[in-house]
Amino acid sequence: MNRPVTAVFAALEALLVVGIGVGLPVVVLSSLWAFQYGLQIDWIVFWRAAVDVWLVGHGVDLTLQLSPATAAASGVAGADAPISVTIAALGFSVLTVLLAVRAGRAIAETPHRVMGVLVSIGAFALLSTGLAASARHELATPSFVQGIVLPTLVYAVPLVAMAEVTRRRRDAEPDPVTGWVARTVGRLPDAVRVVTAAALRIGVGSAAVLLAVSGLVVGLLLVTSYAELITLYEGAHGGFLGGLALTLGQLALLPDLVVWAASWLIGPGFALGTGSGVSPLGTTVGPLPAVPFLGALPTADLPFGFVGLLVPVVASFVVATLLRGRVHAALRRAGVDDLLCRVVVGVAAGVVAGLAVGLLAWAASGSAGPGRLVDVGPDPLLVGAFAALEVGLPAALALTLSIRKFLGHDDEGHDDDGREEDRREDARRDDARREHTRRESDLRAAGAGRDRDRDRDEAHAVGPEITDDHGDAEATPSRRRLPRLPTRASLPSLPSLPSLPSIPSRRRREHDDDATGPIDVVATPPEPAGTGTATGSGRGARDDDGDVTEQIDGLTR
């Protein structure tokens, strides 16, 4: 795949992500335009509404303004004031993240990974710009700058991360930016890198476990409140298409519900309007819009609601305990495996978890409409602070205290401090070294095979084939073909040999004329110079030259 094809492929990946995200609300709203409104309204209104929904799903602020006639007909004081929608429908963001991960993996498989990533991000930014520009209207105006930056950021971060992960799995060369980042990180002290990596693992793992438990809680509430949900659906009187549009909107807000549940488990809870609060300590809410999923909220004080506060604590302790051996092994290799560093790792893990949960709480909170609905969702600062405390303290305890020692057991003979992890790491390194050696051996064997093939090809080009006693050609492709020996008739006339001493034979031939076997001779060194008579040309002048010539003829025969 060359560069132009890679660029086109990356641009199509961005177009696919945008098309799926915008296409879902477009299809539903277009169905309403066709079947429920009878094509009486201009379709561009539904297009702008679909784009507004997609932009709000990526955190873009939307400003709504009722027309003077509609505001007057509503009879609500202040209805003519602008209405801001700043809460993000995180379902569209989750969809973009998942599609970006798939696109990053696909682009990283191409030979021009860096160019593909840049082209894909650029194409997504251009598409976001066009969508934000097409959705602007005097009655519904999304933020143009946020419409360019926020969706592109939501797409670019998982795309780059997955492309880098795929590159490392393939052992490909890093790009200049990635290489510079790797070199910069490599210059940091070993203790800083080890502590940071351990804190990221424990903090992100604890936040992920907390969100998973929150998702289970939300699912359980929706299942147990099925009757209330059906009642609210029937009260909406939206019909099939209206119910479908309402369901799509609730699915877009489902990740927000998970974040709200996580805030409830952490302790501060969340608000559903100014002056309201939903937390383990109690539930206080006022009039709410007739949105079906709000029927799953607890309507009374839970007698054992404080038990939910144990979820982040237990999650942090379990994750830190599972990673304890690996963290201790990494600290030992860096030479900083002491009590202070273990406490620092636990505190840093709490900070990481607090930042992650606080960022999600910030995205899932804001204004959802006029009046009391300007304050919906959790408080990001309060939730982040509580999460950092409830994750950092158990993580530090799990890294510094041993459960076996706490229970009074002897730890001798157990690899509680990560020695087992050291052996596993050494084994992984040995496996990698053996794999590297095996690959080198395979390459050398392949090179030797190519050399043998070349020798065989050269052998086929040398002389006629050797035949056996029956005249059949021998099938020896790996043996070099030898030319036939010249016969006596083809030998040139030999010059007279230098004078040689007498050659005694070990066995006498009984019949010189009929002898055909080889002659076994033992040669003696020639006599010193001056003992024989030689001509100026160096030819021998002895009388027994004929005997020597006859023996050579016998060898030729």
C-alpha positions as CSV (number, residue, x, y, z in Angstrom):
1,M,0.0,0.0,0.0
2,N,1.7,3.2,-1.2
3,R,1.3,6.7,0.3
4,P,-1.7,7.9,-1.8
5,V,-3.7,4.7,-1.1
6,T,-2.9,5.0,2.6
7,A,-4.0,8.6,2.7
8,V,-7.3,7.7,1.0
9,F,-7.8,4.8,3.4
10,A,-7.2,6.9,6.5
11,A,-9.6,9.6,5.2
12,L,-12.3,7.0,4.6
13,E,-11.8,5.7,8.2
14,A,-12.5,9.2,9.5
15,L,-15.5,9.6,7.2
16,L,-16.8,6.2,8.5
17,V,-16.6,7.3,12.1
18,V,-18.4,10.6,11.5
19,G,-21.0,8.9,9.2
20,I,-21.9,6.4,11.8
21,G,-22.1,8.9,14.7
22,V,-24.2,11.5,12.7
23,G,-26.1,8.9,10.8
24,L,-27.9,7.4,13.8
25,P,-29.8,10.6,14.8
26,V,-30.3,11.5,11.1
27,V,-32.0,8.2,10.4
28,V,-34.4,8.5,13.4
29,L,-35.2,12.2,12.9
30,S,-35.7,11.7,9.1
31,S,-38.2,8.9,9.9
32,L,-40.1,11.3,12.1
33,W,-40.0,13.9,9.3
34,A,-41.3,11.4,6.8
35,F,-43.9,9.5,8.7
36,Q,-45.0,11.6,11.7
37,Y,-44.8,15.1,10.2
38,G,-45.7,14.1,6.7
39,L,-42.9,15.9,5.0
40,Q,-44.5,19.2,5.9
41,I,-41.4,20.7,7.5
42,D,-38.1,21.5,5.8
43,W,-35.8,18.5,6.2
44,I,-32.8,20.8,7.0
45,V,-34.4,21.4,10.4
46,F,-34.0,17.7,11.2
47,W,-30.5,17.7,9.8
48,R,-29.4,20.5,12.1
49,A,-31.1,18.8,15.0
50,A,-29.2,15.6,14.3
51,V,-25.9,17.5,14.1
52,D,-26.6,19.3,17.3
53,V,-27.2,16.0,19.1
54,W,-23.9,14.7,17.8
55,L,-22.0,17.8,18.8
56,V,-23.6,17.8,22.3
57,G,-22.6,14.2,22.6
58,H,-18.9,15.3,22.3
59,G,-19.2,18.1,24.9
60,V,-20.0,21.0,22.6
61,D,-22.1,23.7,24.3
62,L,-25.4,24.4,22.6
63,T,-27.4,27.6,22.9
64,L,-31.1,27.4,22.3
65,Q,-33.4,30.4,21.8
66,L,-37.2,30.2,21.6
67,S,-38.9,32.3,19.0
68,P,-40.9,35.3,20.4
69,A,-44.3,33.7,19.5
70,T,-43.3,30.4,21.1
71,A,-42.0,32.1,24.3
72,A,-45.2,34.2,24.6
73,A,-47.4,31.1,24.1
74,S,-45.6,29.1,26.8
75,G,-46.7,31.6,29.5
76,V,-43.4,30.9,31.4
77,A,-41.6,33.9,32.8
78,G,-38.1,34.2,31.2
79,A,-38.9,31.8,28.4
80,D,-37.4,34.3,25.9
81,A,-34.0,34.0,27.6
82,P,-31.3,31.9,25.9
83,I,-31.1,28.3,27.1
84,S,-27.7,26.7,27.4
85,V,-27.1,22.9,27.2
86,T,-23.6,22.1,28.5
87,I,-24.0,18.5,29.7
88,A,-22.5,15.9,27.3
89,A,-24.5,12.9,26.1
90,L,-21.5,10.6,26.5
91,G,-23.0,7.8,24.5
92,F,-21.8,9.4,21.2
93,S,-18.4,10.0,22.7
94,V,-18.1,6.3,23.7
95,L,-19.1,5.4,20.1
96,T,-16.4,7.7,18.6
97,V,-13.8,6.3,21.0
98,L,-14.6,2.7,20.0
99,L,-14.5,3.4,16.3
100,A,-11.3,5.4,16.7
101,V,-9.6,2.4,18.4
102,R,-10.6,0.2,15.4
103,A,-9.4,2.9,13.0
104,G,-6.1,3.2,14.8
105,R,-5.4,-0.5,14.7
106,A,-6.2,-0.6,11.0
107,I,-4.1,2.4,10.1
108,A,-1.1,1.1,12.1
109,E,-1.1,-2.0,9.9
110,T,-0.2,0.1,6.9
111,P,3.4,0.8,5.9
112,H,2.9,4.6,6.3
113,R,1.5,4.7,9.8
114,V,2.4,8.3,10.7
115,M,1.0,9.8,7.6
116,G,-2.2,7.7,7.9
117,V,-2.8,8.9,11.5
118,L,-2.2,12.6,10.5
119,V,-4.4,12.3,7.5
120,S,-7.2,10.6,9.4
121,I,-7.2,13.3,12.2
122,G,-7.1,16.1,9.6
123,A,-10.0,14.6,7.7
124,F,-12.0,14.2,10.9
125,A,-11.3,17.9,11.9
126,L,-12.5,19.0,8.4
127,L,-15.7,17.0,8.7
128,S,-16.3,18.4,12.2
129,T,-15.8,21.9,10.9
130,G,-18.3,21.4,8.1
131,L,-20.9,19.9,10.5
132,A,-20.5,22.7,13.0
133,A,-20.9,25.3,10.3
134,S,-24.0,23.5,8.8
135,A,-25.7,23.4,12.2
136,R,-25.6,27.1,13.0
137,H,-28.9,28.8,13.2
138,E,-30.3,31.7,15.1
139,L,-32.5,29.5,17.3
140,A,-29.9,26.8,17.9
141,T,-26.3,27.7,17.8
142,P,-23.5,25.3,18.8
143,S,-20.1,26.6,19.7
144,F,-18.1,26.7,16.5
145,V,-14.7,26.5,18.1
146,Q,-15.7,23.7,20.4
147,G,-17.4,21.9,17.5
148,I,-14.0,21.7,15.8
149,V,-11.7,21.0,18.8
150,L,-13.7,18.7,21.1
151,P,-14.9,16.0,18.6
152,T,-11.5,15.9,17.0
153,L,-9.8,15.5,20.4
154,V,-12.2,12.7,21.3
155,Y,-11.2,11.0,18.1
156,A,-7.5,11.7,18.0
157,V,-6.5,10.5,21.5
158,P,-7.7,6.9,21.2
159,L,-6.6,6.8,17.6
160,V,-3.0,7.8,18.4
161,A,-2.9,5.5,21.5
162,M,-4.1,2.4,19.6
163,A,-1.7,3.1,16.7
164,E,1.2,3.3,19.2
165,V,0.1,0.1,20.9
166,T,-0.2,-1.7,17.6
167,R,3.3,-0.4,16.6
168,R,4.8,-1.8,19.7
169,R,3.1,-5.2,19.2
170,R,4.6,-5.3,15.7
171,D,8.0,-4.2,16.8
172,A,8.0,-1.4,14.2
173,E,10.2,1.6,14.2
174,P,8.8,4.7,16.1
175,D,8.1,7.9,14.4
176,P,10.2,11.0,15.3
177,V,7.7,12.4,17.8
178,T,7.2,9.0,19.5
179,G,11.0,8.5,19.5
180,W,11.5,11.9,21.1
181,V,8.9,11.2,23.8
182,A,10.5,7.8,24.5
183,R,14.0,9.3,24.8
184,T,12.7,12.0,27.1
185,V,11.0,9.5,29.3
186,G,14.1,7.4,29.3
187,R,16.2,10.3,30.7
188,L,14.0,10.4,33.8
189,P,15.4,8.6,36.9
190,D,14.4,5.0,37.3
191,A,12.5,5.7,40.5
192,V,10.3,8.4,38.9
193,R,9.4,6.1,36.0
194,V,8.7,3.1,38.2
195,V,6.5,5.1,40.6
196,T,4.6,6.8,37.8
197,A,3.9,3.6,36.0
198,A,2.8,1.8,39.2
199,A,0.5,4.7,40.1
200,L,-1.1,4.8,36.7
201,R,-1.8,1.0,36.8
202,I,-3.3,1.1,40.2
203,G,-5.2,4.3,39.7
204,V,-6.7,3.5,36.3
205,G,-7.5,-0.1,37.4
206,S,-9.3,1.1,40.5
207,A,-11.3,3.7,38.5
208,A,-12.2,1.0,35.9
209,V,-13.4,-1.4,38.6
210,L,-15.5,1.4,40.1
211,L,-17.1,2.2,36.8
212,A,-17.8,-1.5,36.2
213,V,-19.6,-1.8,39.5
214,S,-21.5,1.4,38.7
215,G,-22.7,-0.1,35.4
216,L,-23.9,-3.2,37.2
217,V,-25.8,-1.0,39.7
218,V,-27.4,1.0,36.9
219,G,-28.5,-2.2,35.1
220,L,-30.0,-3.6,38.3
221,L,-31.9,-0.4,38.9
222,L,-33.3,-0.4,35.4
223,V,-34.4,-4.0,35.6
224,T,-36.1,-3.6,39.0
225,S,-37.8,-0.4,38.0
226,Y,-39.2,-1.8,34.8
227,A,-42.8,-0.9,35.7
228,E,-42.0,2.7,36.3
229,L,-40.2,3.0,33.0
230,I,-43.1,1.6,31.0
231,T,-45.5,4.0,32.7
232,L,-43.4,7.0,31.8
233,Y,-43.1,5.7,28.2
234,E,-46.8,5.4,27.9
235,G,-47.3,8.9,29.4
236,A,-45.1,10.4,26.7
237,H,-47.6,9.5,23.9
238,G,-44.8,9.6,21.3
239,G,-45.9,6.6,19.3
240,F,-43.4,4.2,17.8
241,L,-41.1,6.7,16.1
242,G,-41.3,9.1,19.1
243,G,-40.5,6.2,21.5
244,L,-37.6,5.3,19.2
245,A,-36.2,8.8,19.3
246,L,-36.7,8.9,23.1
247,T,-34.9,5.6,23.5
248,L,-32.0,6.8,21.3
249,G,-31.6,9.9,23.5
250,Q,-31.6,7.8,26.7
251,L,-29.0,5.5,25.3
252,A,-26.9,8.5,24.6
253,L,-27.2,9.5,28.2
254,L,-26.6,6.0,29.6
255,P,-22.8,6.6,30.2
256,D,-23.8,9.7,32.1
257,L,-26.0,7.5,34.4
258,V,-23.0,5.3,35.0
259,V,-20.8,8.2,36.0
260,W,-23.7,9.5,38.3
261,A,-23.8,6.1,39.9
262,A,-20.0,6.2,40.5
263,S,-20.4,9.6,42.1
264,W,-23.1,8.1,44.3
265,L,-20.8,5.2,45.3
266,I,-18.0,7.6,46.1
267,G,-20.2,9.6,48.4
268,P,-21.0,13.2,47.1
269,G,-23.7,12.0,44.8
270,F,-25.2,14.1,42.1
271,A,-27.9,16.7,41.5
272,L,-31.0,16.7,39.3
273,G,-31.7,20.4,39.5
274,T,-30.9,23.3,41.8
275,G,-31.4,22.4,45.4
276,S,-31.7,18.7,44.8
277,G,-29.3,15.9,45.7
278,V,-29.0,12.1,45.4
279,S,-26.4,10.5,47.6
280,P,-26.1,7.5,50.0
281,L,-27.1,9.7,52.8
282,G,-30.5,10.6,51.3
283,T,-32.4,11.6,48.2
284,T,-34.0,15.1,47.7
285,V,-35.4,16.0,44.3
286,G,-38.0,18.3,43.0
287,P,-40.1,18.3,39.9
288,L,-38.4,16.3,37.1
289,P,-39.0,16.0,33.3
290,A,-40.9,12.9,32.2
291,V,-37.7,11.1,31.0
292,P,-38.3,7.3,31.5
293,F,-34.9,6.4,32.9
294,L,-35.3,8.9,35.8
295,G,-38.0,6.5,37.1
296,A,-35.1,4.2,38.2
297,L,-33.9,6.7,40.8
298,P,-34.3,5.7,44.4
299,T,-37.2,7.8,45.9
300,A,-36.5,7.2,49.6
301,D,-33.6,7.0,51.9
302,L,-31.8,3.7,51.7
303,P,-31.2,2.1,55.1
304,F,-27.9,0.6,54.1
305,G,-26.9,3.2,51.5
306,F,-23.6,3.9,53.3
307,V,-22.4,0.4,52.3
308,G,-21.9,1.8,48.8
309,L,-19.0,3.8,50.1
310,L,-17.0,0.6,50.5
311,V,-17.0,0.0,46.8
312,P,-14.2,2.4,45.8
313,V,-12.2,1.4,49.0
314,V,-12.5,-2.3,48.3
315,A,-11.8,-1.8,44.6
316,S,-8.6,0.1,45.4
317,F,-7.4,-2.4,48.0
318,V,-8.0,-5.4,45.7
319,V,-6.3,-3.9,42.7
320,A,-3.3,-2.8,44.7
321,T,-3.0,-6.3,46.3
322,L,-3.1,-8.0,42.9
323,L,-0.4,-5.7,41.6
324,R,1.6,-5.7,44.8
325,G,4.2,-8.3,43.7
326,R,4.8,-6.6,40.4
327,V,5.1,-3.1,41.9
328,H,7.6,-4.4,44.6
329,A,9.6,-6.1,41.9
330,A,9.8,-3.0,39.8
331,L,10.8,-0.9,42.8
332,R,13.4,-3.4,43.8
333,R,15.0,-3.4,40.3
334,A,15.1,0.5,40.5
335,G,16.7,0.3,44.0
336,V,13.9,2.2,45.8
337,D,11.9,-0.6,47.4
338,D,11.3,1.1,50.8
339,L,8.3,2.2,52.8
340,L,8.3,5.8,51.6
341,C,8.2,4.8,47.9
342,R,5.4,2.4,48.5
343,V,3.4,5.1,50.3
344,V,4.2,7.5,47.4
345,V,2.9,5.0,44.9
346,G,-0.4,4.6,46.8
347,V,-0.9,8.3,47.1
348,A,-0.1,8.9,43.4
349,A,-2.5,6.1,42.5
350,G,-5.2,8.0,44.4
351,V,-4.4,11.2,42.5
352,V,-4.7,9.4,39.2
353,A,-8.0,7.9,40.1
354,G,-9.3,11.2,41.3
355,L,-8.3,12.9,38.1
356,A,-9.9,10.2,36.0
357,V,-13.2,10.2,37.9
358,G,-13.3,13.9,38.2
359,L,-12.8,14.4,34.5
360,L,-15.7,12.0,33.8
361,A,-17.9,13.8,36.4
362,W,-17.1,17.2,34.7
363,A,-18.2,15.8,31.3
364,A,-21.4,14.3,32.8
365,S,-22.5,17.5,34.5
366,G,-23.7,20.9,33.5
367,S,-26.9,22.5,32.3
368,A,-29.6,20.4,30.7
369,G,-32.3,23.1,30.2
370,P,-34.0,26.2,31.7
371,G,-34.9,26.9,35.3
372,R,-33.8,24.3,37.9
373,L,-32.2,22.1,35.2
374,V,-29.2,24.4,34.9
375,D,-27.6,22.3,37.7
376,V,-27.5,18.6,36.7
377,G,-24.9,16.0,37.5
378,P,-22.2,15.6,40.1
379,D,-19.7,18.2,41.4
380,P,-16.4,17.4,39.6
381,L,-14.1,18.8,42.3
382,L,-15.8,17.2,45.2
383,V,-16.1,13.8,43.5
384,G,-12.5,13.9,42.4
385,A,-11.3,14.8,45.9
386,F,-13.3,12.0,47.5
387,A,-12.1,9.5,44.9
388,A,-8.5,10.4,45.5
389,L,-8.9,9.9,49.2
390,E,-10.8,6.6,49.0
391,V,-8.4,5.1,46.4
392,G,-5.1,6.5,47.7
393,L,-5.4,5.4,51.3
394,P,-6.3,1.7,50.7
395,A,-3.7,1.5,47.9
396,A,-1.0,2.7,50.3
397,L,-2.0,0.3,53.0
398,A,-2.1,-2.7,50.5
399,L,1.4,-1.9,49.3
400,T,2.9,-1.4,52.7
401,L,1.2,-4.0,54.8
402,S,1.2,-7.8,54.3
403,I,-2.1,-9.6,54.8
404,R,-0.3,-12.8,56.0
405,K,1.6,-10.8,58.6
406,F,-1.5,-9.0,59.6
407,L,-3.2,-12.3,60.2
408,G,-0.2,-13.6,62.2
409,H,1.2,-16.0,59.6
410,D,4.9,-16.5,58.9
411,D,5.8,-15.1,55.5
412,E,9.0,-17.2,55.3
413,G,9.1,-19.2,52.2
414,H,6.5,-17.0,50.5
415,D,7.4,-14.5,47.7
416,D,5.3,-11.7,49.3
417,D,7.8,-9.0,48.3
418,G,7.7,-9.8,44.6
419,R,10.5,-12.4,44.2
420,E,8.2,-14.6,42.3
421,E,7.6,-11.6,39.9
422,D,11.4,-11.2,39.6
423,R,11.6,-14.8,38.5
424,R,8.8,-14.4,36.0
425,E,10.4,-11.3,34.6
426,D,13.7,-13.2,34.2
427,A,11.9,-16.1,32.6
428,R,10.2,-13.6,30.1
429,R,13.6,-12.1,29.3
430,D,15.1,-15.6,28.8
431,D,12.2,-16.5,26.5
432,A,12.7,-13.3,24.5
433,R,16.5,-14.0,24.3
434,R,15.9,-17.6,23.1
435,E,13.3,-16.4,20.6
436,H,15.9,-13.9,19.2
437,T,18.5,-16.6,19.0
438,R,16.1,-18.9,17.2
439,R,15.3,-16.3,14.7
440,E,19.0,-15.7,14.0
441,S,19.5,-19.4,13.6
442,D,16.6,-19.6,11.1
443,L,18.1,-16.7,9.2
444,R,21.5,-18.4,9.0
445,A,19.8,-21.7,8.0
446,A,17.9,-19.9,5.2
447,G,21.2,-18.3,4.0
448,A,22.9,-21.6,4.0
449,G,20.0,-23.1,2.0
450,R,20.3,-20.3,-0.5
451,D,24.1,-21.1,-0.8
452,R,23.4,-24.8,-1.4
453,D,20.8,-23.9,-4.1
454,R,23.4,-21.7,-5.8
455,D,26.0,-24.4,-5.7
456,R,23.6,-26.9,-7.1
457,D,22.7,-24.5,-10.0
458,E,26.4,-24.1,-10.7
459,A,27.0,-27.9,-10.6
460,H,24.3,-28.4,-13.3
461,A,26.3,-26.1,-15.6
462,V,29.6,-28.0,-15.2
463,G,30.3,-30.9,-17.6
464,P,28.1,-33.9,-18.5
465,E,26.3,-36.1,-16.0
466,I,28.0,-39.0,-14.3
467,T,26.6,-42.4,-15.3
468,D,26.7,-45.6,-13.4
469,D,27.6,-49.0,-14.7
470,H,24.3,-49.5,-16.5
471,G,24.5,-46.2,-18.3
472,D,21.8,-44.4,-16.3
473,A,22.3,-40.9,-15.1
474,E,22.8,-40.6,-11.4
475,A,20.2,-38.3,-9.7
476,T,22.7,-36.5,-7.4
477,P,21.6,-32.8,-7.6
478,S,23.6,-31.8,-4.5
479,R,26.9,-33.3,-5.8
480,R,29.1,-31.4,-8.2
481,R,29.2,-32.9,-11.7
482,L,32.8,-33.9,-12.7
483,P,34.1,-34.1,-16.3
484,R,35.2,-37.3,-17.8
485,L,38.9,-38.2,-17.7
486,P,40.6,-37.9,-21.1
487,T,41.4,-41.1,-22.8
488,R,44.9,-42.2,-24.0
489,A,44.1,-41.2,-27.6
490,S,43.3,-37.7,-26.5
491,L,46.4,-37.2,-24.4
492,P,49.0,-34.9,-25.8
493,S,52.5,-36.2,-26.3
494,L,54.4,-36.1,-23.0
495,P,57.8,-34.6,-22.8
496,S,60.7,-36.6,-21.6
497,L,60.6,-36.7,-17.8
498,P,63.5,-35.8,-15.7
499,S,65.7,-38.6,-14.6
500,L,64.1,-40.6,-11.8
501,P,65.5,-43.3,-9.6
502,S,64.4,-46.8,-10.0
503,I,60.8,-47.5,-8.7
504,P,60.6,-50.7,-6.8
505,S,57.2,-52.5,-6.9
506,R,55.7,-54.2,-3.9
507,R,54.2,-56.9,-6.2
508,R,55.3,-58.3,-9.5
509,R,53.0,-58.7,-12.4
510,E,53.0,-62.2,-13.7
511,H,51.9,-61.1,-17.2
512,D,53.0,-57.6,-18.1
513,D,50.9,-57.5,-21.2
514,D,47.6,-58.5,-19.6
515,A,47.9,-56.6,-16.3
516,T,44.9,-54.3,-15.8
517,G,44.9,-53.6,-12.1
518,P,46.4,-50.5,-10.5
519,I,50.1,-50.4,-9.7
520,D,51.0,-49.8,-6.1
521,V,54.3,-47.9,-6.1
522,V,56.5,-46.4,-3.5
523,A,58.4,-43.5,-4.7
524,T,61.9,-42.6,-3.3
525,P,63.1,-39.0,-3.3
526,P,65.2,-37.9,-6.2
527,E,69.0,-38.0,-6.0
528,P,70.8,-34.9,-5.3
529,A,71.8,-32.6,-8.1
530,G,74.8,-33.7,-10.0
531,T,74.4,-37.4,-9.6
532,G,72.5,-37.7,-12.8
533,T,73.1,-36.4,-16.3
534,A,70.7,-33.8,-17.5
535,T,70.5,-31.8,-20.7
536,G,70.1,-28.0,-20.8
537,S,66.4,-28.3,-21.3
538,G,65.9,-30.3,-18.1
539,R,64.9,-33.6,-19.8
540,G,66.1,-36.9,-18.2
541,A,68.9,-38.8,-20.0
542,R,68.7,-42.1,-18.3
543,D,68.2,-45.4,-20.1
544,D,65.2,-46.4,-18.0
545,D,63.0,-43.5,-19.3
546,G,61.0,-46.0,-21.3
547,D,60.0,-48.0,-18.2
548,V,58.6,-44.9,-16.6
549,T,56.7,-44.0,-19.7
550,E,55.2,-47.5,-19.9
551,Q,54.1,-47.3,-16.2
552,I,52.3,-44.0,-16.9
553,D,50.6,-45.5,-19.9
554,G,49.4,-48.3,-17.7
555,L,47.9,-45.8,-15.3
556,T,46.2,-44.0,-18.1
557,R,44.6,-47.3,-19.3
